[in-house]
Amino acid sequence: MRLNPASFKKPSRYIGNEVNIIRKEGDIKIALCFPDTYEIGMSHIGLKILYSIINSIPYASAERVFAPWFDLESSLRERKLPLSSLEHNRPLKEFDIVGFTLQYELSYTNILNMLDIGGMPIRREDRDDSCPIIIAGGPCAVNPLPLTPFIDAFVIGDGEEVVKEIIDCYKECKLKSGLNLKEDVLNKFSALEGLYVPSIHDPVKKKIKKRIVADLDKAEFLDKPIVPYTSIVHDRAAIEISRGCTKGCRFCQAGMIYRPLRERSPEKVLSLAERSIANTGYEEISFTSLSTGDYRGLCSLIREFNSRHSGRHISVSLPSLRVGAVNIDLLKEIKSVRKTGFTIAPEAGTKRMRDVINKDFSEEEYKETLRRLFSEGWTKIKLYFMIGLPTETEADIKGITDMVHTASKMGREITGRRIEINVGVSAFVPKTHTPFQWLGQAPLKYLRRNQDILRKAFSKRGLNFKGQHVELSLIEAVFSRGDSDCAILLENAWRAGCRFDGWSELFSFDKWLRAGELSGIDLYEYASRPLDPDKELPWGFIETGITEKFLRAEYEKSLKGEITSDCRYICYNCGLECKKSAQDKEYTADNAQSATINFRLPDSSLRTKIRLSFSKTGILRHLSHQELITAIHRAIRRAGISVIYSGGFNPHPKISFGPALPTSIEGLNEYFDMEVPEPINLTDLLMRLNAELPEGLRALEAAPIPVKSVALNDFISCYEYEILIDKASHEAITSFMNLQECLVARENKRFDIRPMVKKAAICGPALHITLIDSDNIKARLFEVLREILKKSDGDISALHIKRTRLYGYNKGEQIEPLILEKVWLK
């Protein structure tokens, strides 16, 4: 049974049917679960890579499952329905393997919740052979202890290669059809490098070595990612250009556990980028890594990408960059299409503090980075800092305010305009497998006080303070260095109702405190406890390749304020064997062979305007108006149809739509106008566009119109709808039509909407209603139906509603938009 998506917030989260979705029935069925919302999970590259790899295996299939929002969870529990996948609506408990992404400690309660709604016991000891094997992997897996009672096996390290081995092991055991499938599978898993199986491995006797993909050019990477309808956190094509980091920031777990550094060649990056853009229609691409600014040949890579896609208006964005990685040539290339956001991560406010954490740059280098950004026209930037770092003093907090105010002042002086600076501040959380893993977190009162100081310091116009709740960071600190005792804390917090703990507005510190009391754990003491460097660490059986000796040496250097230089150039014997020759080679993309033809800039003097009619039906009726616009824009790009763009710093395609169609309502004859650079064969246009539109969207007709045609929203004034209703509503409709007036409040004014209902007639099970704009006031369907049916917007959305026709008036004659243009063209 499928629930009606219209009943829930953001229904497009739950409809599936996205562009590039893969629906197949493999012998081995795997659920890829992300323990957060669709918008966050679909922004995660790792999940999309595994989805592509698994579905490329003939005998395996992967489907996606995301954490349900509260409204969906409530409905599932009320109806006793299991959590299911997007691809086939398959209940979670019916998969062979269920894999969770461990990206963030504060998503752990969602893992238990998804298992429970999925119809399975949360603890592995309570699950029998009728339940799937539960696997988890990701950066948090390097400390699996808080989750060991709930997870059957953990993947430590890179997953691209081991996922195939996992599937093959399962296939081999399944073919034997033994009575102890789960036991056989886990025994097989325990022999694989990079897998930790809690029921088999003894951490005292067995070390688990992480998996490393040696060559990113040979590693599988997706070039046909799913294109969501809803706006996700990172709504763009993303290419991982490198993995690992050589900077050695002492607070950064990712920088340690993803070593050694491996870079994709520019040729491979460009090839993946071209195919991704062609297959998705995205208008933006991001070159991602832990330290993108240190990719060798980054500027020439972006220059070559821009040259290959000249005229297509595809912008390049980068993740946060370190101070010193920003140069003028790089900025010029990025802004050549569209200025995307810029984030700089100084992390600490003074040179002394930066030496402690091994973030090596001077005040002058910081100012030069700002000077370059502002000189190239950026007026909005983000700066990211941490508080509660080891050995921090009041001078270090003041240093943060000084750095931000310096940026604001320099920006105004250089640009002559008001500068907007978003200041992100988070509390330091000690992480495992880093030089600071032996240290506790700073006391909560201390963190609160310093956060308040910074919030007040950045309250002036143009400065936007964005600080994470320090209570969240305390729970993160508990689990980041937690041992197996944290499992009962996690379970108690989940049973108390904790969900989506990484969301500040949903986080309940009181529930966590009560869970701590029930579990016998003092959260304050646990998060701030130091660990004895001479004792075995609870997570010490996980081998990331970096030795404890190296981490201790780095910790001791931090206390002395000693810098460890970039290990790309000097080896400090961390324990990993790096290919120094490959790291020293300078990449260049300038001479890379292009597989595509450069796109010429359209000549706007030859432009032609086209009006198209289209339908939005079936499951895609649940798209919002903005989601519909985005879906059609991207289909036009995938179809290779050139469109005229506006000018200015942020150009947009000249595509304009008719009146917005409310979410969860079908439209049988909707319209949009688009400007193209030259006359185009309309039959070919419709064919190419329909080939790229997803099921539920279809272009119907197209006609050339005068460039100066009246806008659709200005012309259309009449709207016909068909609504399936129950017999009990018939009398209400008659009563409404007998009214002389019906006053409603809209934006602090009162309007009579009765004249807007031109006709309302019942035909069989359907209400046919015609609305008309009145005195330049737009008619609103939901507003009318609220008064007629006395239903809420949610109940109205659940009705099956079609907008069947749109029209306006030309010289007193009722006429449809496409017919109007045919009249004008005679």
C-alpha positions in Angstrom: 0.0 0.0 0.0 1.3 3.4 -1.0 0.4 6.5 1.1 -0.7 9.6 -0.7 2.3 11.9 -0.9 0.0 14.9 -0.8 -0.6 14.1 2.9 2.9 15.0 3.8 5.3 17.9 3.9 7.4 18.2 0.7 5.7 15.3 -1.1 8.3 15.2 -3.8 10.6 13.6 -1.3 8.6 10.4 -1.5 7.5 10.0 -5.1 10.6 8.5 -6.7 10.4 8.5 -10.5 13.4 10.9 -10.8 15.4 11.3 -13.9 18.1 8.5 -14.1 16.4 6.4 -11.4 17.2 2.7 -11.8 14.5 0.1 -11.3 15.6 -3.5 -11.6 15.0 -6.8 -9.8 18.3 -8.3 -8.8 18.6 -11.7 -7.2 20.4 -9.9 -4.3 18.5 -6.8 -3.2 20.2 -4.1 -1.3 18.7 -1.1 0.5 20.9 1.9 0.7 19.7 3.8 3.7 20.7 7.3 4.6 19.6 8.2 8.2 18.4 11.7 7.4 16.0 13.4 5.0 16.0 12.9 1.3 17.4 16.4 0.8 20.5 15.6 2.8 20.9 12.0 1.7 20.7 12.8 -2.0 23.5 15.3 -1.6 25.8 12.6 -0.5 28.2 11.4 -3.2 29.0 8.1 -1.5 25.4 6.9 -1.6 25.1 7.7 -5.3 28.4 6.0 -6.2 27.3 2.8 -4.4 23.9 3.0 -6.1 25.6 3.1 -9.5 28.1 0.3 -8.7 25.5 -2.1 -7.2 23.0 -1.6 -10.1 25.8 -2.3 -12.6 26.1 -5.8 -11.2 23.8 -8.1 -13.2 22.6 -10.1 -10.2 22.2 -7.3 -7.7 19.9 -4.3 -7.3 20.1 -1.2 -5.1 17.2 0.9 -3.8 17.1 4.0 -1.7 15.5 4.5 1.7 15.7 7.8 3.7 14.6 8.7 7.2 10.9 9.5 7.2 9.9 13.0 8.5 7.7 13.1 11.6 4.4 13.3 9.6 5.3 10.2 7.5 6.6 8.3 10.5 3.3 9.0 12.4 1.2 7.8 9.5 3.3 4.6 9.0 3.0 3.7 12.6 -0.7 4.5 12.8 -1.4 2.3 9.8 1.1 -0.3 10.8 2.9 0.0 7.5 6.7 -0.6 7.1 9.3 1.9 5.9 9.8 1.2 2.2 12.1 2.0 -0.7 11.6 4.7 -3.3 12.2 2.4 -6.3 9.7 -0.4 -5.7 8.0 0.5 -2.5 9.7 -2.6 -1.1 9.5 -2.9 2.7 12.9 -2.6 4.4 12.7 -6.0 6.0 12.3 -7.7 2.6 15.8 -6.8 1.4 18.8 -9.2 1.6 21.2 -6.5 2.8 20.5 -3.1 4.4 23.3 -0.7 4.4 23.5 2.5 6.4 25.7 5.5 5.8 27.5 6.6 9.0 28.1 10.3 8.1 27.3 12.0 11.4 27.0 10.8 15.0 23.8 12.7 15.6 22.0 10.6 13.0 22.4 7.4 15.1 18.9 7.6 16.6 17.5 7.7 13.1 19.2 4.4 12.3 17.4 2.7 15.2 14.1 4.4 14.1 14.5 3.2 10.5 15.1 -0.3 11.6 12.1 -0.2 13.9 9.7 1.3 11.3 11.2 -1.1 8.8 9.7 -4.0 10.9 12.9 -5.4 12.4 14.3 -5.7 15.9 16.9 -3.0 16.5 19.4 -5.3 18.2 21.3 -7.8 16.1 21.0 -10.5 18.7 17.2 -10.4 18.2 17.2 -10.6 14.4 17.0 -14.1 12.8 17.5 -15.3 9.3 14.2 -13.7 8.2 15.8 -10.3 8.7 18.3 -8.7 6.3 22.0 -8.4 7.1 22.6 -4.9 8.5 25.8 -3.2 7.4 27.1 0.3 8.1 30.0 2.3 6.6 31.3 5.8 6.3 33.6 8.1 8.3 31.9 7.4 11.6 32.6 3.6 11.2 36.2 4.2 12.4 34.6 4.1 15.9 31.9 1.4 15.6 31.6 0.7 19.3 28.4 2.7 20.1 26.6 0.9 17.3 27.9 -2.7 17.7 24.8 -4.1 19.4 22.7 -2.9 16.4 24.8 -3.5 13.3 25.9 -6.9 11.9 29.0 -5.7 10.0 30.9 -2.5 9.5 32.8 -1.4 6.4 36.0 0.4 7.4 37.4 2.6 4.6 36.6 3.0 0.9 33.6 1.1 -0.3 33.8 1.0 -4.1 35.7 -2.3 -4.3 34.6 -4.1 -1.1 30.9 -3.7 -1.9 31.3 -6.1 -4.8 33.0 -8.6 -2.6 30.2 -8.3 -0.1 27.6 -9.0 -2.7 29.6 -12.0 -4.1 29.9 -13.5 -0.6 26.2 -13.2 -0.1 25.5 -14.7 -3.5 27.7 -17.7 -2.7 26.0 -18.3 0.6 22.6 -17.9 -0.8 23.2 -20.4 -3.5 24.0 -23.0 -0.9 20.6 -22.4 0.6 21.7 -23.5 4.1 19.7 -23.2 7.2 22.0 -20.7 8.8 22.3 -18.1 6.0 23.1 -15.2 8.3 25.8 -17.1 10.2 27.3 -18.2 6.9 27.3 -14.8 5.4 28.8 -13.1 8.4 31.6 -15.7 8.6 32.4 -14.9 4.9 32.3 -11.2 5.6 34.7 -11.6 8.5 37.4 -12.8 6.1 37.2 -9.7 3.9 39.7 -6.9 4.5 38.0 -3.8 5.8 35.0 -5.6 7.4 34.4 -5.7 11.2 31.9 -8.2 12.3 31.1 -7.7 16.0 29.7 -11.2 16.6 32.9 -12.8 15.3 35.8 -10.5 15.7 37.5 -10.0 19.1 38.9 -6.5 19.2 41.7 -7.6 21.5 42.9 -10.2 19.1 42.0 -9.0 15.7 42.9 -5.7 14.1 40.7 -4.4 11.3 42.6 -2.8 8.5 40.7 -0.1 6.4 40.1 -0.6 2.7 41.9 1.8 0.4 41.1 2.4 -3.3 44.5 3.0 -4.7 43.7 4.7 -8.0 40.8 7.0 -8.4 41.1 7.0 -12.2 40.3 3.3 -12.1 37.7 3.5 -9.4 34.1 3.5 -10.5 32.3 6.8 -10.4 28.9 7.7 -11.5 28.3 9.8 -14.6 24.5 9.4 -14.6 23.3 10.5 -11.1 19.7 10.7 -10.1 18.3 14.2 -10.5 16.0 15.0 -7.6 12.8 17.1 -8.1 13.0 18.7 -4.7 15.7 21.2 -3.9 18.5 19.3 -2.1 21.3 20.7 0.0 23.9 20.3 -2.8 21.7 20.7 -5.9 24.3 20.3 -8.5 26.5 17.8 -10.3 29.5 16.9 -8.2 32.8 15.3 -9.2 35.2 14.1 -6.5 38.6 15.3 -7.8 40.7 13.9 -5.0 40.5 11.9 -1.8 42.7 12.3 1.2 44.6 15.4 2.4 48.2 16.2 3.1 47.7 19.3 5.3 47.6 17.5 8.6 45.1 19.6 10.5 45.2 18.1 13.9 41.4 18.4 14.6 40.3 16.9 11.3 39.4 13.3 11.4 38.6 13.1 7.6 42.1 14.5 6.9 43.6 11.6 8.8 41.4 8.6 8.0 41.1 9.3 4.2 44.9 9.3 3.7 46.8 8.7 1.5 46.1 11.5 -1.0 44.9 10.3 -4.3 43.9 12.6 -7.2 41.9 12.0 -10.3 43.6 13.1 -13.5 42.1 16.2 -15.2 41.2 14.1 -18.2 39.2 11.8 -16.1 37.5 14.7 -14.2 36.6 16.5 -17.4 35.2 13.3 -18.9 33.1 12.6 -15.9 32.0 16.2 -15.7 30.9 16.3 -19.4 28.9 13.1 -19.1 27.3 14.2 -15.8 26.2 17.6 -17.2 24.8 15.9 -20.4 22.9 13.3 -18.4 21.4 15.6 -15.7 20.9 19.0 -17.2 22.4 20.6 -14.1 23.4 24.2 -14.5 26.2 24.0 -11.8 29.0 21.6 -11.1 31.2 21.3 -8.0 34.7 19.9 -7.9 34.8 18.4 -4.4 37.5 17.0 -2.1 38.7 17.6 1.4 41.0 20.4 0.2 40.0 21.3 -3.3 42.3 24.3 -3.4 45.3 22.0 -3.2 44.4 19.9 -6.3 47.3 20.3 -8.7 46.2 22.2 -11.7 42.9 23.3 -10.3 42.8 26.6 -12.2 43.7 25.0 -15.5 41.1 22.3 -14.9 38.3 24.9 -14.4 39.7 26.9 -17.4 39.4 23.9 -19.6 36.0 23.0 -18.3 34.8 26.6 -19.0 36.2 26.5 -22.5 34.4 23.2 -23.4 31.1 24.5 -22.1 31.3 28.1 -23.3 27.9 29.5 -23.9 26.0 26.9 -21.9 26.0 28.9 -18.7 27.3 26.1 -16.5 28.9 27.6 -13.4 31.6 26.0 -11.2 31.4 26.0 -7.4 34.0 24.8 -4.9 33.7 23.7 -1.3 35.4 25.7 1.5 39.0 26.7 0.7 41.8 27.3 3.0 43.5 30.7 3.3 46.2 30.9 0.6 44.5 28.6 -1.9 42.6 31.5 -3.5 44.4 33.1 -6.4 43.3 35.7 -9.0 43.3 33.4 -12.0 41.1 30.9 -10.1 38.6 33.6 -9.2 38.4 34.9 -12.7 37.6 31.5 -14.0 34.9 30.8 -11.4 33.2 34.1 -12.0 33.4 33.9 -15.8 29.9 32.3 -15.9 28.3 33.1 -12.5 29.6 34.1 -9.1 29.0 31.2 -6.8 29.3 31.4 -3.0 32.7 31.4 -1.4 33.6 29.9 2.0 37.0 30.4 3.7 37.9 28.3 6.7 40.4 30.1 9.0 39.3 27.8 11.9 41.1 29.8 14.6 41.5 33.5 15.4 45.2 33.8 16.2 48.5 32.6 14.8 49.3 30.8 18.1 46.0 28.9 18.0 46.4 28.0 14.3 49.9 26.6 15.1 48.4 24.4 17.8 45.9 22.9 15.3 48.4 22.9 12.4 46.5 25.5 10.3 49.5 27.3 8.9 48.9 30.8 7.5 49.7 34.4 8.6 47.6 37.4 9.0 49.0 38.9 5.8 48.1 35.7 3.9 44.5 36.0 5.2 44.3 39.7 4.2 45.7 38.9 0.7 43.0 36.2 0.3 40.3 38.7 1.2 41.8 41.3 -1.0 41.7 39.0 -4.0 38.1 38.0 -3.4 36.8 41.5 -2.9 38.8 42.9 -5.9 37.1 40.3 -8.1 33.7 41.5 -7.1 32.6 39.1 -4.3 30.4 40.9 -1.8 29.2 37.9 0.1 31.4 35.3 1.8 31.3 32.8 4.6 34.0 32.5 7.3 34.2 29.3 9.4 35.7 29.1 12.9 35.8 26.7 15.9 35.7 27.4 19.6 36.8 25.3 22.4 40.1 24.2 20.7 42.9 22.8 22.9 44.8 25.5 24.8 42.3 28.2 23.7 42.4 31.6 25.6 40.3 34.8 25.6 42.8 36.2 23.1 42.0 33.5 20.6 38.2 34.4 20.9 39.0 38.0 20.4 41.1 37.0 17.4 38.0 35.6 15.7 36.1 38.9 16.1 39.2 40.8 14.8 39.4 38.6 11.7 35.7 39.0 10.9 35.8 42.8 11.4 38.9 43.0 9.3 37.1 41.2 6.4 34.1 43.5 6.7 36.2 46.7 6.7 38.4 45.5 3.8 35.3 44.5 1.8 33.7 47.9 2.1 36.9 49.8 1.3 37.7 47.7 -1.8 34.3 47.3 -3.3 32.6 50.5 -2.1 29.6 48.4 -1.2 28.0 46.8 1.8 29.6 43.4 2.5 27.6 40.4 3.8 29.6 38.0 5.9 28.2 34.8 7.3 30.2 33.7 10.2 29.9 30.0 11.0 31.0 29.0 14.5 31.0 25.5 15.9 32.4 23.9 19.0 35.4 21.7 18.7 34.6 17.9 19.0 37.6 15.6 19.7 37.6 12.8 17.2 39.1 9.3 17.1 42.2 8.6 15.1 43.4 12.2 15.4 46.1 13.8 17.5 43.4 15.2 19.8 41.7 11.9 20.4 43.0 11.8 24.0 41.5 15.2 24.9 38.0 15.9 26.3 35.7 18.5 25.0 35.7 22.0 26.6 33.0 22.4 29.3 29.6 23.3 28.1 29.4 26.5 30.1 32.7 27.7 28.6 31.4 27.0 25.1 28.1 28.8 25.7 29.9 31.9 27.1 32.2 32.2 24.2 29.5 31.6 21.7 27.4 34.4 23.3 30.4 36.7 23.1 30.8 36.0 19.4 27.0 36.3 18.7 27.0 39.8 20.3 30.2 40.8 18.4 28.6 39.9 15.1 25.2 41.5 15.6 25.9 44.4 13.4 24.5 44.9 9.9 26.2 42.8 7.3 27.5 40.2 9.8 25.4 37.1 10.2 26.3 34.8 13.1 25.5 31.1 12.5 26.4 29.1 15.5 25.5 25.4 16.1 23.9 24.7 19.5 26.7 23.7 21.8 24.5 21.1 23.4 24.4 19.3 20.0 28.2 19.2 20.0 28.3 17.7 23.5 26.2 14.7 22.3 28.4 14.5 19.2 31.5 14.4 21.5 29.9 11.6 23.6 29.5 9.4 20.6 32.6 10.4 18.6 34.8 8.9 21.3 32.2 6.6 22.8 32.6 3.0 23.7 30.1 0.2 23.9 28.5 1.7 27.0 27.0 4.3 24.7 24.7 1.8 23.0 22.3 1.7 25.9 22.4 5.6 26.0 21.5 5.6 22.3 18.7 3.2 22.7 17.2 5.0 25.7 17.4 8.4 23.8 15.6 6.9 20.8 12.9 5.3 23.0 12.5 8.7 24.6 11.6 10.2 21.2 14.9 11.6 20.0 15.0 11.9 16.2 17.0 14.1 13.7 19.3 15.2 16.5 21.5 17.2 14.1 18.6 19.6 13.5 18.8 22.4 16.0 15.1 23.1 16.0 14.3 19.4 16.7 17.1 18.6 19.2 15.9 17.9 22.8 18.8 18.2 25.2 16.4 17.4 28.1 15.6 14.0 26.6 19.2 13.2 26.2 19.9 14.2 29.8 17.1 11.9 31.0 18.5 9.1 28.8 21.9 9.7 30.3 20.5 9.3 33.8 18.6 6.2 32.9 21.8 4.7 31.3 24.1 5.7 34.2 26.2 8.1 32.1 27.0 11.7 33.0 27.0 13.3 29.6 29.0 16.3 30.7 31.7 14.2 32.3 31.7 11.7 29.5 32.2 14.3 26.8 35.0 16.1 28.6 36.9 13.1 29.9 40.5 12.9 28.9 42.0 9.5 28.0 45.3 8.1 29.2 47.8 8.1 26.3 49.5 5.1 27.8 46.4 2.9 27.8 44.9 1.0 24.9 42.2 3.1 23.1 38.8 1.4 22.9 38.8 1.9 19.1 42.5 1.0 18.7 41.6 -2.2 16.9 40.6 -0.2 13.9 43.7 0.5 11.8 43.4 3.5 9.5 47.1 3.2 8.4 48.2 6.1 10.6 50.2 4.9 13.6 49.4 5.9 17.2 53.1 6.9 17.5 52.6 9.5 14.8 49.4 10.8 16.3 51.0 11.1 19.8 54.0 13.0 18.2 51.6 15.4 16.6 49.7 15.9 19.9 53.0 16.7 21.6 53.9 19.1 18.8 50.6 20.8 19.2 51.2 21.6 22.8 54.5 23.2 21.8 52.8 25.2 19.0 55.0 23.4 16.4 53.9 23.2 12.8 54.1 20.0 10.6 54.4 21.1 7.0 52.4 19.7 4.1 53.4 16.1 3.8 53.0 16.2 0.0 56.6 17.4 0.0 58.0 16.0 3.2 57.3 12.5 4.6 56.7 12.4 8.4 56.4 8.6 8.5 52.7 8.6 9.6 52.5 4.9 8.8 51.1 5.0 5.2 53.1 4.4 2.1 52.4 7.2 -0.3 53.4 7.4 -4.0 55.5 10.5 -3.7 56.3 10.7 -7.5 52.6 10.9 -8.3 52.0 13.6 -5.7 54.8 15.7 -7.0 53.7 15.7 -10.6 51.9 18.9 -11.6 48.6 18.3 -13.4 47.5 20.4 -16.4 44.3 20.2 -18.2 45.0 22.9 -20.8 45.9 20.3 -23.5 43.3 17.7 -22.6 41.4 16.4 -25.6 37.8 17.4 -25.6 35.2 14.9 -26.5 32.6 17.6 -27.1 32.1 20.6 -29.3 32.3 24.1 -27.8 29.0 25.7 -27.6 28.8 29.1 -29.3 27.1 32.0 -27.6 23.6 32.5 -29.1 23.1 35.7 -31.1 20.2 37.4 -29.4 19.4 39.5 -32.5 18.0 36.3 -34.2 16.0 35.2 -31.2 12.6 33.5 -31.6 10.0 33.1 -29.0 8.1 29.8 -28.6 5.0 29.1 -26.7 4.5 25.5 -25.5 1.6 23.7 -23.9 2.3 20.7 -21.6 0.7 18.4 -19.1 1.7 17.4 -15.6 -0.1 14.2 -14.5 0.3 11.1 -12.5 2.8 10.9 -9.7 4.4 14.2 -10.8 1.3 16.1 -9.9 3.0 16.3 -6.5 5.7 18.7 -7.8 5.5 22.2 -6.5 5.5 25.0 -9.1 9.2 25.7 -8.5 10.1 22.0 -8.8 8.1 21.9 -12.0 10.0 24.8 -13.4 13.4 23.3 -12.5 12.4 19.9 -13.9 11.5 21.5 -17.3 14.6 23.7 -17.3 16.9 20.7 -16.8 15.0 18.6 -19.5 15.6 21.5 -21.9 19.3 21.4 -21.1 19.5 17.6 -21.5 17.8 17.9 -24.8 20.5 20.3 -26.0 18.0 23.0 -26.8 19.7 26.4 -26.8 17.9 29.1 -24.9 18.6 32.9 -24.6 19.8 34.0 -21.2 19.4 37.3 -19.4 22.4 39.5 -18.8 23.9 40.7 -15.6 26.0 38.9 -12.9 23.5 36.1 -12.4 22.0 35.2 -15.9 18.8 33.2 -16.1 17.2 31.4 -19.0 14.4 33.3 -20.7 11.7 30.8 -19.9 8.5 32.1 -18.3 5.6 30.0 -17.1 1.9 30.6 -16.8 -0.1 30.7 -13.5 1.4 28.5 -10.9 -0.2 25.0 -10.6 -0.6 24.1 -6.9 1.2 21.1 -5.5 -0.5 17.8 -5.9 -2.8 19.1 -8.7 -2.7 17.7 -12.3 -2.6 20.1 -15.2 -3.8 19.0 -18.6 -3.0 22.1 -20.6 -0.4 24.3 -18.9 1.9 26.7 -20.8 5.4 28.2 -20.8 7.2 30.6 -23.2 10.9 30.3 -24.1 13.3 32.4 -26.2 15.6 30.5 -28.5 18.5 32.0 -30.5 17.1 31.2 -33.9 14.1 29.6 -35.6 13.7 26.0 -34.7 11.8 23.1 -36.2 8.9 22.7 -33.7 8.3 19.0 -34.4 11.9 18.4 -33.6 11.7 20.6 -30.5 8.8 18.6 -29.1 10.4 15.2 -29.9 13.7 16.2 -28.3 12.0 17.7 -25.2 9.7 14.7 -24.7 12.6 12.3 -24.9 14.1 14.0 -21.8 11.0 14.8 -19.8 10.2 12.3 -17.0 7.1 10.2 -17.0 4.2 12.5 -16.0 5.4 15.5 -17.9 4.7 15.9 -21.6 5.1 18.7 -24.1 1.9 18.8 -26.2 2.0 21.7 -28.7 4.4 24.5 -29.7 4.0 27.6 -31.8 6.2 30.6 -32.6 4.9 33.9 -31.0 5.9 37.5 -31.3 8.9 38.4 -29.1 6.8 41.2 -27.5 3.8 38.9 -26.8 1.8 39.6 -23.7 3.1 37.5 -20.7 1.1 34.4 -19.9 0.4 35.5 -16.4 -1.0 38.8 -17.7 -3.2 37.2 -20.3 -4.6 34.1 -18.5 -7.6 35.0 -16.3 -9.9 31.9 -16.4 -9.2 28.5 -14.9 -11.2 25.3 -15.2 -10.9 22.5 -12.8 -12.2 19.0 -12.3 -12.4 17.7 -8.7 -13.4 14.3 -7.5 -15.7 14.8 -4.4 -18.0 12.8 -2.3 -21.8 13.1 -2.4 -21.9 14.8 1.0 -20.3 17.9 -0.6 -23.0 18.4 -3.2 -25.3 20.4 -0.9 -22.3 22.6 0.2 -21.7 23.5 -3.5 -25.3 24.5 -4.1 -25.3 26.6 -0.9 -22.2 28.4 -2.0 -23.5 29.2 -5.5 -26.6 30.7 -3.9 -24.5 33.2 -1.9 -24.5 36.9 -2.9 -21.0 37.4 -1.5 -18.3 35.5 0.3 -15.7 37.6 2.1 -12.2 36.2 2.8 -9.1 37.8 4.4 -6.0 37.9 2.2 -2.9 39.9 3.2 -4.8 42.0 5.8 -7.5 42.9 3.3 -11.0 41.4 2.7 -12.2 40.3 -0.7 -15.4 39.0 -2.1 -14.5 35.7 -3.8 -18.0 34.8 -4.9 -17.7 36.7 -8.3 -14.5 34.7 -8.9 -16.6 31.4 -9.1 -17.9 31.7 -12.7 -19.4 28.2 -12.7 -19.7 25.2 -10.5 -21.5 22.1 -11.7 -21.6 18.5 -10.6 -21.1 15.8 -13.3 -21.1 12.3 -11.9 -18.5 12.0 -9.1 -16.7 15.3 -10.2 -17.2 18.9 -9.5 -16.4 21.1 -12.6 -15.6 24.6 -11.4 -14.5 27.6 -13.4 -12.7 30.4 -11.6 -12.1 33.9 -13.0 -9.8 36.7 -11.9 -11.8 39.7 -10.6 -10.7 43.4 -10.5 -7.1 42.5 -11.0 -7.3 40.0 -8.1 -6.1 36.5 -8.9 -8.5 33.7 -8.1 -7.0 31.0 -5.8 -8.4 27.5 -6.0 -7.6 26.5 -2.4 -9.1 29.7 -1.0 -12.4 29.0 -2.9 -12.5 25.3 -1.9 -11.9 26.1 1.8 -15.0 28.2 1.7 -17.1 25.7 -0.4 -16.1 22.4 1.1 -15.0 23.6 4.6 -11.8 21.6 4.4 -8.2 22.3 5.3 -5.5 22.8 2.7 -4.1 19.3 3.6 -7.5 17.7 3.0 -7.9 19.6 -0.2 -4.5 18.5 -1.4 -5.5 14.9 -0.9 -8.4 15.3 -3.4 -7.8 14.3 -7.0 -7.8 17.6 -8.7 -7.1 18.4 -12.4 -6.8 21.8 -14.0 -8.2 21.1 -17.4 -8.1 24.4 -19.2 -6.6 27.9 -19.0 -7.8 30.9 -21.1 -8.1 34.6 -21.3 -10.0 37.2 -23.4 -9.0 38.9 -26.6 -11.4 41.7 -27.7 -14.1 40.1 -25.5 -13.6 36.7 -27.0 -12.7 33.7 -24.8 -9.5 32.2 -26.2 -6.7 29.8 -25.2 -3.1 31.0 -25.1 -1.9 29.0 -28.2 -4.9 29.9 -30.2 -4.4 33.6 -29.3 -0.9 33.5 -30.8 -2.2 31.8 -34.0 -4.7 34.7 -34.3 -1.9 37.3 -33.9 0.3 35.6 -36.5 -2.4 35.7 -39.2 
